[in-house]
Amino acid sequence: MNITTLMSGIVARLSREQSRELTRLGVSLPGARLLCLLLECEILRCSTLAGVLGIDAPTLSHVLRALATRDLITRGRARDDNRSVEVRLTPEGRVVASQCRDIERITERDLLEGLDVADVARLASILGRLDHNLSSPRERSIDIAREAARVLENAEG
């Protein structure tokens, strides 16, 4: 079996498993991932969310609308750039996001069962490299520029 077939099967099973649990919460898989990101970051712009989640703008809009309808998120214009929209969790969204994060952690624990810490570190490193290999040259240059800016910011601060 080749690597891409194996990875596709794993991703499909992970998605099915998580979706089954998330359905009980009334949240889609992309919605749950978005909520978990907001739980970590507090506030994110739509452009960042689309990039991190790997979804296009129309799909993101649909996910955001579904979450806003349930009063799990709020959306508003960024103060420093009226063209950008920022997304935040509501108090109820924070509760549901925590439940989504618990489902994510349980799924990850089951996935990594039997692997030691070194195996997990190697797997994370390899997956990161594979993700990088699939990114476009433009995305890679943006990543390099962001990393350089972060390093400069840390050196100055």
mmCIF file of the C-alpha atoms, coordinates in Angstrom:
data_MODEL
# 
_entry.id   MODEL 
# 
loop_
_atom_site.group_PDB 
_atom_site.id 
_atom_site.type_symbol 
_atom_site.label_atom_id 
_atom_site.label_alt_id 
_atom_site.label_comp_id 
_atom_site.label_asym_id 
_atom_site.label_entity_id 
_atom_site.label_seq_id 
_atom_site.pdbx_PDB_ins_code 
_atom_site.Cartn_x 
_atom_site.Cartn_y 
_atom_site.Cartn_z 
_atom_site.occupancy 
_atom_site.B_iso_or_equiv 
_atom_site.pdbx_formal_charge 
_atom_site.auth_seq_id 
_atom_site.auth_comp_id 
_atom_site.auth_asym_id 
_atom_site.auth_atom_id 
_atom_site.pdbx_PDB_model_num 
ATOM 1   C CA . MET A 1 1   ? 0.000   0.000  0.000  1.00 0.00 ? 1   MET A CA 1 
ATOM 2   C CA . ASN A 1 2   ? 1.389   3.417  -0.885 1.00 0.00 ? 2   ASN A CA 1 
ATOM 3   C CA . ILE A 1 3   ? 1.718   6.297  1.604  1.00 0.00 ? 3   ILE A CA 1 
ATOM 4   C CA . THR A 1 4   ? -1.018  8.506  0.129  1.00 0.00 ? 4   THR A CA 1 
ATOM 5   C CA . THR A 1 5   ? -3.567  5.683  0.223  1.00 0.00 ? 5   THR A CA 1 
ATOM 6   C CA . LEU A 1 6   ? -2.630  4.853  3.807  1.00 0.00 ? 6   LEU A CA 1 
ATOM 7   C CA . MET A 1 7   ? -2.850  8.518  4.871  1.00 0.00 ? 7   MET A CA 1 
ATOM 8   C CA . SER A 1 8   ? -6.191  8.985  3.099  1.00 0.00 ? 8   SER A CA 1 
ATOM 9   C CA . GLY A 1 9   ? -7.616  6.002  4.952  1.00 0.00 ? 9   GLY A CA 1 
ATOM 10  C CA . ILE A 1 10  ? -6.375  7.266  8.306  1.00 0.00 ? 10  ILE A CA 1 
ATOM 11  C CA . VAL A 1 11  ? -7.772  10.762 7.703  1.00 0.00 ? 11  VAL A CA 1 
ATOM 12  C CA . ALA A 1 12  ? -11.139 9.319  6.611  1.00 0.00 ? 12  ALA A CA 1 
ATOM 13  C CA . ARG A 1 13  ? -11.387 7.142  9.734  1.00 0.00 ? 13  ARG A CA 1 
ATOM 14  C CA . LEU A 1 14  ? -10.348 10.027 11.994 1.00 0.00 ? 14  LEU A CA 1 
ATOM 15  C CA . SER A 1 15  ? -12.937 12.279 10.381 1.00 0.00 ? 15  SER A CA 1 
ATOM 16  C CA . ARG A 1 16  ? -15.694 9.669  10.739 1.00 0.00 ? 16  ARG A CA 1 
ATOM 17  C CA . GLU A 1 17  ? -14.829 9.022  14.380 1.00 0.00 ? 17  GLU A CA 1 
ATOM 18  C CA . GLN A 1 18  ? -14.703 12.688 15.340 1.00 0.00 ? 18  GLN A CA 1 
ATOM 19  C CA . SER A 1 19  ? -17.784 13.585 13.281 1.00 0.00 ? 19  SER A CA 1 
ATOM 20  C CA . ARG A 1 20  ? -19.817 10.941 15.075 1.00 0.00 ? 20  ARG A CA 1 
ATOM 21  C CA . GLU A 1 21  ? -18.975 12.514 18.441 1.00 0.00 ? 21  GLU A CA 1 
ATOM 22  C CA . LEU A 1 22  ? -19.301 16.094 17.198 1.00 0.00 ? 22  LEU A CA 1 
ATOM 23  C CA . THR A 1 23  ? -22.770 15.419 15.779 1.00 0.00 ? 23  THR A CA 1 
ATOM 24  C CA . ARG A 1 24  ? -23.925 14.936 19.366 1.00 0.00 ? 24  ARG A CA 1 
ATOM 25  C CA . LEU A 1 25  ? -22.758 18.503 20.046 1.00 0.00 ? 25  LEU A CA 1 
ATOM 26  C CA . GLY A 1 26  ? -24.392 19.795 16.864 1.00 0.00 ? 26  GLY A CA 1 
ATOM 27  C CA . VAL A 1 27  ? -21.049 20.890 15.399 1.00 0.00 ? 27  VAL A CA 1 
ATOM 28  C CA . SER A 1 28  ? -19.404 19.970 12.102 1.00 0.00 ? 28  SER A CA 1 
ATOM 29  C CA . LEU A 1 29  ? -15.769 18.869 11.948 1.00 0.00 ? 29  LEU A CA 1 
ATOM 30  C CA . PRO A 1 30  ? -14.603 22.181 10.388 1.00 0.00 ? 30  PRO A CA 1 
ATOM 31  C CA . GLY A 1 31  ? -16.711 24.034 12.966 1.00 0.00 ? 31  GLY A CA 1 
ATOM 32  C CA . ALA A 1 32  ? -15.111 22.116 15.813 1.00 0.00 ? 32  ALA A CA 1 
ATOM 33  C CA . ARG A 1 33  ? -11.613 22.806 14.501 1.00 0.00 ? 33  ARG A CA 1 
ATOM 34  C CA . LEU A 1 34  ? -12.463 26.501 14.232 1.00 0.00 ? 34  LEU A CA 1 
ATOM 35  C CA . LEU A 1 35  ? -13.815 26.566 17.795 1.00 0.00 ? 35  LEU A CA 1 
ATOM 36  C CA . CYS A 1 36  ? -10.679 24.833 19.102 1.00 0.00 ? 36  CYS A CA 1 
ATOM 37  C CA . LEU A 1 37  ? -8.463  27.368 17.325 1.00 0.00 ? 37  LEU A CA 1 
ATOM 38  C CA . LEU A 1 38  ? -10.407 30.223 18.895 1.00 0.00 ? 38  LEU A CA 1 
ATOM 39  C CA . LEU A 1 39  ? -10.148 28.574 22.291 1.00 0.00 ? 39  LEU A CA 1 
ATOM 40  C CA . GLU A 1 40  ? -6.353  28.743 21.942 1.00 0.00 ? 40  GLU A CA 1 
ATOM 41  C CA . CYS A 1 41  ? -6.047  32.128 20.231 1.00 0.00 ? 41  CYS A CA 1 
ATOM 42  C CA . GLU A 1 42  ? -9.031  34.120 21.598 1.00 0.00 ? 42  GLU A CA 1 
ATOM 43  C CA . ILE A 1 43  ? -9.459  36.151 18.396 1.00 0.00 ? 43  ILE A CA 1 
ATOM 44  C CA . LEU A 1 44  ? -8.601  35.353 14.777 1.00 0.00 ? 44  LEU A CA 1 
ATOM 45  C CA . ARG A 1 45  ? -9.202  36.964 11.427 1.00 0.00 ? 45  ARG A CA 1 
ATOM 46  C CA . CYS A 1 46  ? -11.202 35.112 8.805  1.00 0.00 ? 46  CYS A CA 1 
ATOM 47  C CA . SER A 1 47  ? -8.228  35.039 6.441  1.00 0.00 ? 47  SER A CA 1 
ATOM 48  C CA . THR A 1 48  ? -6.135  33.316 9.114  1.00 0.00 ? 48  THR A CA 1 
ATOM 49  C CA . LEU A 1 49  ? -8.897  30.841 9.924  1.00 0.00 ? 49  LEU A CA 1 
ATOM 50  C CA . ALA A 1 50  ? -9.335  29.874 6.261  1.00 0.00 ? 50  ALA A CA 1 
ATOM 51  C CA . GLY A 1 51  ? -5.600  29.324 5.867  1.00 0.00 ? 51  GLY A CA 1 
ATOM 52  C CA . VAL A 1 52  ? -5.122  27.308 9.038  1.00 0.00 ? 52  VAL A CA 1 
ATOM 53  C CA . LEU A 1 53  ? -8.225  25.187 8.428  1.00 0.00 ? 53  LEU A CA 1 
ATOM 54  C CA . GLY A 1 54  ? -7.374  24.720 4.749  1.00 0.00 ? 54  GLY A CA 1 
ATOM 55  C CA . ILE A 1 55  ? -10.824 25.757 3.533  1.00 0.00 ? 55  ILE A CA 1 
ATOM 56  C CA . ASP A 1 56  ? -11.939 28.315 0.966  1.00 0.00 ? 56  ASP A CA 1 
ATOM 57  C CA . ALA A 1 57  ? -13.803 31.538 1.761  1.00 0.00 ? 57  ALA A CA 1 
ATOM 58  C CA . PRO A 1 58  ? -17.316 30.278 0.844  1.00 0.00 ? 58  PRO A CA 1 
ATOM 59  C CA . THR A 1 59  ? -16.885 27.191 3.040  1.00 0.00 ? 59  THR A CA 1 
ATOM 60  C CA . LEU A 1 60  ? -15.563 29.318 5.899  1.00 0.00 ? 60  LEU A CA 1 
ATOM 61  C CA . SER A 1 61  ? -18.522 31.665 5.519  1.00 0.00 ? 61  SER A CA 1 
ATOM 62  C CA . HIS A 1 62  ? -20.930 28.722 5.789  1.00 0.00 ? 62  HIS A CA 1 
ATOM 63  C CA . VAL A 1 63  ? -19.166 27.370 8.912  1.00 0.00 ? 63  VAL A CA 1 
ATOM 64  C CA . LEU A 1 64  ? -19.101 30.816 10.545 1.00 0.00 ? 64  LEU A CA 1 
ATOM 65  C CA . ARG A 1 65  ? -22.784 31.385 9.795  1.00 0.00 ? 65  ARG A CA 1 
ATOM 66  C CA . ALA A 1 66  ? -23.722 28.041 11.372 1.00 0.00 ? 66  ALA A CA 1 
ATOM 67  C CA . LEU A 1 67  ? -21.690 28.792 14.510 1.00 0.00 ? 67  LEU A CA 1 
ATOM 68  C CA . ALA A 1 68  ? -23.002 32.369 14.764 1.00 0.00 ? 68  ALA A CA 1 
ATOM 69  C CA . THR A 1 69  ? -26.593 31.138 14.420 1.00 0.00 ? 69  THR A CA 1 
ATOM 70  C CA . ARG A 1 70  ? -26.028 28.958 17.498 1.00 0.00 ? 70  ARG A CA 1 
ATOM 71  C CA . ASP A 1 71  ? -24.455 31.963 19.292 1.00 0.00 ? 71  ASP A CA 1 
ATOM 72  C CA . LEU A 1 72  ? -21.099 30.190 19.596 1.00 0.00 ? 72  LEU A CA 1 
ATOM 73  C CA . ILE A 1 73  ? -19.073 32.961 17.931 1.00 0.00 ? 73  ILE A CA 1 
ATOM 74  C CA . THR A 1 74  ? -19.245 36.666 17.206 1.00 0.00 ? 74  THR A CA 1 
ATOM 75  C CA . ARG A 1 75  ? -17.872 38.406 14.128 1.00 0.00 ? 75  ARG A CA 1 
ATOM 76  C CA . GLY A 1 76  ? -16.852 42.019 13.767 1.00 0.00 ? 76  GLY A CA 1 
ATOM 77  C CA . ARG A 1 77  ? -14.649 44.345 11.785 1.00 0.00 ? 77  ARG A CA 1 
ATOM 78  C CA . ALA A 1 78  ? -11.034 44.634 12.888 1.00 0.00 ? 78  ALA A CA 1 
ATOM 79  C CA . ARG A 1 79  ? -10.253 47.985 14.486 1.00 0.00 ? 79  ARG A CA 1 
ATOM 80  C CA . ASP A 1 80  ? -6.986  48.386 12.593 1.00 0.00 ? 80  ASP A CA 1 
ATOM 81  C CA . ASP A 1 81  ? -8.326  47.265 9.195  1.00 0.00 ? 81  ASP A CA 1 
ATOM 82  C CA . ASN A 1 82  ? -11.980 47.770 8.342  1.00 0.00 ? 82  ASN A CA 1 
ATOM 83  C CA . ARG A 1 83  ? -11.664 45.226 5.504  1.00 0.00 ? 83  ARG A CA 1 
ATOM 84  C CA . SER A 1 84  ? -10.820 42.380 7.892  1.00 0.00 ? 84  SER A CA 1 
ATOM 85  C CA . VAL A 1 85  ? -13.298 40.439 9.982  1.00 0.00 ? 85  VAL A CA 1 
ATOM 86  C CA . GLU A 1 86  ? -12.324 39.096 13.400 1.00 0.00 ? 86  GLU A CA 1 
ATOM 87  C CA . VAL A 1 87  ? -13.970 36.116 15.070 1.00 0.00 ? 87  VAL A CA 1 
ATOM 88  C CA . ARG A 1 88  ? -14.311 35.458 18.816 1.00 0.00 ? 88  ARG A CA 1 
ATOM 89  C CA . LEU A 1 89  ? -15.949 32.837 20.998 1.00 0.00 ? 89  LEU A CA 1 
ATOM 90  C CA . THR A 1 90  ? -19.041 33.665 23.026 1.00 0.00 ? 90  THR A CA 1 
ATOM 91  C CA . PRO A 1 91  ? -19.311 32.240 26.559 1.00 0.00 ? 91  PRO A CA 1 
ATOM 92  C CA . GLU A 1 92  ? -21.462 29.390 25.189 1.00 0.00 ? 92  GLU A CA 1 
ATOM 93  C CA . GLY A 1 93  ? -18.933 28.929 22.368 1.00 0.00 ? 93  GLY A CA 1 
ATOM 94  C CA . ARG A 1 94  ? -16.176 28.540 24.940 1.00 0.00 ? 94  ARG A CA 1 
ATOM 95  C CA . VAL A 1 95  ? -18.117 25.683 26.582 1.00 0.00 ? 95  VAL A CA 1 
ATOM 96  C CA . VAL A 1 96  ? -18.728 23.887 23.274 1.00 0.00 ? 96  VAL A CA 1 
ATOM 97  C CA . ALA A 1 97  ? -15.124 24.520 22.154 1.00 0.00 ? 97  ALA A CA 1 
ATOM 98  C CA . SER A 1 98  ? -13.870 22.850 25.350 1.00 0.00 ? 98  SER A CA 1 
ATOM 99  C CA . GLN A 1 99  ? -16.039 19.821 24.598 1.00 0.00 ? 99  GLN A CA 1 
ATOM 100 C CA . CYS A 1 100 ? -14.705 19.735 21.023 1.00 0.00 ? 100 CYS A CA 1 
ATOM 101 C CA . ARG A 1 101 ? -11.140 19.925 22.339 1.00 0.00 ? 101 ARG A CA 1 
ATOM 102 C CA . ASP A 1 102 ? -11.861 16.975 24.665 1.00 0.00 ? 102 ASP A CA 1 
ATOM 103 C CA . ILE A 1 103 ? -13.114 14.923 21.697 1.00 0.00 ? 103 ILE A CA 1 
ATOM 104 C CA . GLU A 1 104 ? -10.003 15.900 19.734 1.00 0.00 ? 104 GLU A CA 1 
ATOM 105 C CA . ARG A 1 105 ? -7.719  14.863 22.595 1.00 0.00 ? 105 ARG A CA 1 
ATOM 106 C CA . ILE A 1 106 ? -9.446  11.506 23.057 1.00 0.00 ? 106 ILE A CA 1 
ATOM 107 C CA . THR A 1 107 ? -9.214  10.799 19.328 1.00 0.00 ? 107 THR A CA 1 
ATOM 108 C CA . GLU A 1 108 ? -5.528  11.736 19.304 1.00 0.00 ? 108 GLU A CA 1 
ATOM 109 C CA . ARG A 1 109 ? -4.848  9.585  22.363 1.00 0.00 ? 109 ARG A CA 1 
ATOM 110 C CA . ASP A 1 110 ? -6.483  6.599  20.647 1.00 0.00 ? 110 ASP A CA 1 
ATOM 111 C CA . LEU A 1 111 ? -4.576  7.283  17.421 1.00 0.00 ? 111 LEU A CA 1 
ATOM 112 C CA . LEU A 1 112 ? -1.192  7.453  19.150 1.00 0.00 ? 112 LEU A CA 1 
ATOM 113 C CA . GLU A 1 113 ? -1.709  4.497  21.481 1.00 0.00 ? 113 GLU A CA 1 
ATOM 114 C CA . GLY A 1 114 ? 1.395   2.332  21.658 1.00 0.00 ? 114 GLY A CA 1 
ATOM 115 C CA . LEU A 1 115 ? 3.746   5.032  20.366 1.00 0.00 ? 115 LEU A CA 1 
ATOM 116 C CA . ASP A 1 116 ? 6.421   6.365  22.685 1.00 0.00 ? 116 ASP A CA 1 
ATOM 117 C CA . VAL A 1 117 ? 7.321   10.054 22.995 1.00 0.00 ? 117 VAL A CA 1 
ATOM 118 C CA . ALA A 1 118 ? 10.158  9.754  20.483 1.00 0.00 ? 118 ALA A CA 1 
ATOM 119 C CA . ASP A 1 119 ? 7.841   8.101  17.922 1.00 0.00 ? 119 ASP A CA 1 
ATOM 120 C CA . VAL A 1 120 ? 5.284   10.884 18.350 1.00 0.00 ? 120 VAL A CA 1 
ATOM 121 C CA . ALA A 1 121 ? 7.976   13.558 17.934 1.00 0.00 ? 121 ALA A CA 1 
ATOM 122 C CA . ARG A 1 122 ? 9.270   11.867 14.765 1.00 0.00 ? 122 ARG A CA 1 
ATOM 123 C CA . LEU A 1 123 ? 5.735   11.527 13.410 1.00 0.00 ? 123 LEU A CA 1 
ATOM 124 C CA . ALA A 1 124 ? 5.003   15.210 14.083 1.00 0.00 ? 124 ALA A CA 1 
ATOM 125 C CA . SER A 1 125 ? 8.239   16.214 12.373 1.00 0.00 ? 125 SER A CA 1 
ATOM 126 C CA . ILE A 1 126 ? 7.538   14.058 9.326  1.00 0.00 ? 126 ILE A CA 1 
ATOM 127 C CA . LEU A 1 127 ? 3.948   15.289 9.028  1.00 0.00 ? 127 LEU A CA 1 
ATOM 128 C CA . GLY A 1 128 ? 5.180   18.875 9.243  1.00 0.00 ? 128 GLY A CA 1 
ATOM 129 C CA . ARG A 1 129 ? 7.628   18.251 6.417  1.00 0.00 ? 129 ARG A CA 1 
ATOM 130 C CA . LEU A 1 130 ? 4.935   16.569 4.301  1.00 0.00 ? 130 LEU A CA 1 
ATOM 131 C CA . ASP A 1 131 ? 2.639   19.540 4.861  1.00 0.00 ? 131 ASP A CA 1 
ATOM 132 C CA . HIS A 1 132 ? 5.459   21.886 3.849  1.00 0.00 ? 132 HIS A CA 1 
ATOM 133 C CA . ASN A 1 133 ? 6.137   19.818 0.712  1.00 0.00 ? 133 ASN A CA 1 
ATOM 134 C CA . LEU A 1 134 ? 2.511   20.213 -0.360 1.00 0.00 ? 134 LEU A CA 1 
ATOM 135 C CA . SER A 1 135 ? 2.428   23.958 0.165  1.00 0.00 ? 135 SER A CA 1 
ATOM 136 C CA . SER A 1 136 ? 2.897   26.151 -2.873 1.00 0.00 ? 136 SER A CA 1 
ATOM 137 C CA . PRO A 1 137 ? 6.133   28.111 -3.389 1.00 0.00 ? 137 PRO A CA 1 
ATOM 138 C CA . ARG A 1 138 ? 4.142   31.277 -2.575 1.00 0.00 ? 138 ARG A CA 1 
ATOM 139 C CA . GLU A 1 139 ? 2.897   29.786 0.714  1.00 0.00 ? 139 GLU A CA 1 
ATOM 140 C CA . ARG A 1 140 ? 6.454   28.725 1.568  1.00 0.00 ? 140 ARG A CA 1 
ATOM 141 C CA . SER A 1 141 ? 7.794   32.225 0.968  1.00 0.00 ? 141 SER A CA 1 
ATOM 142 C CA . ILE A 1 142 ? 5.019   33.679 3.135  1.00 0.00 ? 142 ILE A CA 1 
ATOM 143 C CA . ASP A 1 143 ? 5.900   31.176 5.889  1.00 0.00 ? 143 ASP A CA 1 
ATOM 144 C CA . ILE A 1 144 ? 9.578   32.147 5.650  1.00 0.00 ? 144 ILE A CA 1 
ATOM 145 C CA . ALA A 1 145 ? 8.723   35.860 5.799  1.00 0.00 ? 145 ALA A CA 1 
ATOM 146 C CA . ARG A 1 146 ? 6.459   35.330 8.831  1.00 0.00 ? 146 ARG A CA 1 
ATOM 147 C CA . GLU A 1 147 ? 9.133   33.308 10.598 1.00 0.00 ? 147 GLU A CA 1 
ATOM 148 C CA . ALA A 1 148 ? 11.748  35.976 9.874  1.00 0.00 ? 148 ALA A CA 1 
ATOM 149 C CA . ALA A 1 149 ? 9.406   38.683 11.227 1.00 0.00 ? 149 ALA A CA 1 
ATOM 150 C CA . ARG A 1 150 ? 8.749   36.595 14.347 1.00 0.00 ? 150 ARG A CA 1 
ATOM 151 C CA . VAL A 1 151 ? 12.464  36.097 14.947 1.00 0.00 ? 151 VAL A CA 1 
ATOM 152 C CA . LEU A 1 152 ? 13.139  39.831 14.514 1.00 0.00 ? 152 LEU A CA 1 
ATOM 153 C CA . GLU A 1 153 ? 10.260  40.711 16.816 1.00 0.00 ? 153 GLU A CA 1 
ATOM 154 C CA . ASN A 1 154 ? 11.566  38.363 19.515 1.00 0.00 ? 154 ASN A CA 1 
ATOM 155 C CA . ALA A 1 155 ? 15.107  39.722 19.128 1.00 0.00 ? 155 ALA A CA 1 
ATOM 156 C CA . GLU A 1 156 ? 13.880  43.312 19.523 1.00 0.00 ? 156 GLU A CA 1 
ATOM 157 C CA . GLY A 1 157 ? 11.492  42.595 22.385 1.00 0.00 ? 157 GLY A CA 1 
# 
